[in-house]
């Protein structure tokens, strides 16, 4: 049940324009954005950073981005934002069912990961979630795979989705209609 009820149409003109600017053309605004719109100054301030994190200007690929986002949201227990990203981006990012299941409740050593890069991304998200830092034994392989700009983007991406997860959970944002649930991605095998 929502603790902060999302705005519902009809929207005031300023709210309508803001919500439309945050969504692809013709797509209704998601519940999280309608919840954010209860604080329009905050919503307007967040839009630029949020748009950057999902843009082609981000220095990492769509796949890299989605692995970090999905893992971060799963580790935060944010089924809402995890579900939005799995529904909209998992297939485009080339993530199969087993990989999404691993991102959700497995780890970087699961057998479905044959790419060292993918494993590093999961390990990065876990380290930041668990210790708010990247240990030295992870730093060297990260620097071999990612440049400094990419590491900065990845750490900020992880932090951004911690904030999104905290807000969505604390506000009690209800799952989007048709969005997957964690239970849809039960792991078939352990790594």
N, C-alpha and C positions, 0 to 999 in steps of 0.2 A: 504494500500500500504506500502511496506517495506521501511523504512528509511535507514536501513542497509541491503543490499541485501545478502541473504545467499550464501555461496559458492556453486557452482554447479560442478558436475563431468565433465570431469575427474579431480580428485584431485591430487595434488602433493603427492609423496609417504609418506612424513611425515604427511601430513594432513589426507590422507587416513587411515594410521595406527592409528592415534589418534581417528578419528571418529569411526572406527571399534571397538576400545577398549571401546567406550562409549555406544555401542548398543549391544543388544543380537545378537548372531551369525545369519547371514543371513538377518538381518533387516536393511533396509536403514536408514542412519542417519536422524534424524528429523531436521526441519528447524532451531530450536533454537540452536542445536549443530553446524550446518553449519554456523550460524551467529556468534556464539562464536569463531569459527575457524578463523575468521578474525583477532583474537588476540590469536595466538597459545600459547604464554607464559601464558596468563590468563587461557586459556582452560585447559592446562596441570595442572595448579595450582588448578583449581576448581574440577578436576576430582576426586581426592581422597575424598574430603568432600561430593561431590554429590553421589559418590558410597556408602559411609557410610550411608548417609541419606536414601538410598533405600535398604540397606542390611539387612541381618538377624542379624547383630551385633547391630542394633538399639534396644534399650531396651523396645520398645513398639511394639505392634502387627501391622500387615499390616492394619487392620481396623482402629486402632488408628491413624496411620500415615496418611492414606488416608483421614480421616475426617479432620485432621488438615491441610493437604495440600490443599484439595479441598475448605475448608472454607477460608483459607488464600488467595488463588488465586481468589476466587469469590469476597471476600471483596476488593481485590486490583483491581478488574475489569479486570483481566487477563484471558480472554476467551481462549486464546491459551493454557496456561499451565493447566488450569482447564480442558479443553477439552482433552488434552493428558492423564491426570490422570484418568478422568472419563472413557475414552475409554479403557484404558489398565488395570485399577485396580478396578473400582467400583464393578464390579460383583465378582471378587476374594475377595474383602473386605466385601462382603455380604451387600452392600448398594443397596437398591431398588430404584426405580424411585422416589417415594415420598421422601425418605431420601435425595437423591441427589438434588431434588428440594428445600428441606428445607435448605440444606447446601448452596445452591446457593443464595437463596433470603429469607429464613425464619430465624428462630432463635432457640435457644436451648429449648424453651418451646413448640415447635410444637408437635402436637399429635403423629407424627410418631416415636418419640423417647421414647422408654420405658426403656432404659438403662441409669442409672445415669451417668455412665462412658462416654457414647456418648455425653450426655448433657454437661458434664464438659469439654470435648474436644472442643466443639463448643464455649462454654463460654470462655475458655482459649484463643482460636484464636481471638475471638472478643475483649477481654480485651487487648491483646497484640496489636492488630491492632488499637484500639481506643485510648489507653492510654500508650502504650509501657511499660506496667507494669501489674502485677497481684494484684488486690485489696485484702485487708485482708479478706473480706467476701468470696472471691473465694479461697484464699490460704488454709484455713482449710479443705474444702471438697476435694481439690486437694491432699493435703497431706494424707488424709484418703484413697484415691483411688490409688495414685501413689507414688512411692518412689522418693528419691532425684535424682537418676540417670535418672529416667524417666522424671521428670519435667525438668531437664536440657536438655534432648534430645528433649522434646516437644517444649521448648522455642526456642532452636536453629533451630529446624525444621521450626517453624513459621517464624523466621527471615530469614532463607535461602530462603524460598519460597516468602517472601517479595522481596528479592533481585532478584530472578528469575523473578517474576512478573514485577518488575520495569524495568528490562532489556528487557524482551520480549515486553512489551508495548512501551517503549521508542524507541526501534529499529523497531517497527512496524512489528514484525514477523507474517506472515500470518498463518491462521489456517491450520492445517494438513488436508489433504484430508480425508473425512469421519469422522472427529472429530465432536463430538456434539457441539452444540451452547447453550448458556444460554437459548435462547428461546425454546429449546427442553425440558427444565425442568421447565416449568411454574408450579407454585404451584396450586394444586387443591383446597386446603383449607388453611385457616390461623389457626395457632396454638391456 
